[in-house]
Amino acid sequence: MNKPVDIALGVAFPAHAHIGMNYIISDYVPKAARGAARVSLLGVTVVTMAGLLKLNLAGDGLTEVL
């Protein structure tokens, strides 16, 4: 029963952080650097999501680790 919750959390946490950080970039990063900041943020989000999904699929899972 933990597996579906782990997978949902492994997608929801990075997606939620990505959306929030996008608003912070819009507010605080100068227009000239927003493109690079958003590409960097996307890279961090993808790596985070991949790491959490690997933990959930190949390891104990997010709920067991926490």
N, C-alpha and C positions, 0 to 999 in steps of 0.2 A: 504493500500500500504506500510505502514511502517513495517509491520510484517516480510516480506521476507528480507528486508534490515537489520532489527534488528537481525534476526536469523543468517544471513550471517556474520554480524559484531561480533556477539557473539561467532562464531566459528573462524573467521579469526584473531581477535586480540590475543586470547590466543595461537593459532597455530603459528602465526608470532613471538610472544615473546618466545615461546618454542624453535623454530628453532634457533633464535638468541642466546638465552642463552646456547643452546647446543654447539654452536661454542665457546662461552666464556669459558664454562667448559673445552672444548678440549684444549684451549690455556693456561688457567691459573690455573687449578686445577691439583695437582699431580696425576700421574697415579693410585696410590693406592687408592685414594679417589674419582675417577671419577664415579665409579659404584654407590656409595651412593649419590653423588651429582646429578646424572641423575635420580635416583629413586625419590629423593626429589623434583626435578624439575618436574617430571611427576605428582607427587601428587599435587603440587601447580597448575599446568596447568589444571588438571582434576577438582579441586575445583573451580578454576576461571571460567572455561568453564561452569560448572554446575550452578554457581551463576549467570552468565550472561544469560544463557538459562532460568533459573527460572525467572529472571527479565523480560525477553522478553516474556515468555509464560504466566506467572501468574500476571505480573505487568504491568506498563505503557509501557515498552519497552525501549531499550537503547537510541534511538533517542529522545524520549520524555523526558527522565530523563536528558539528556545532554542539 
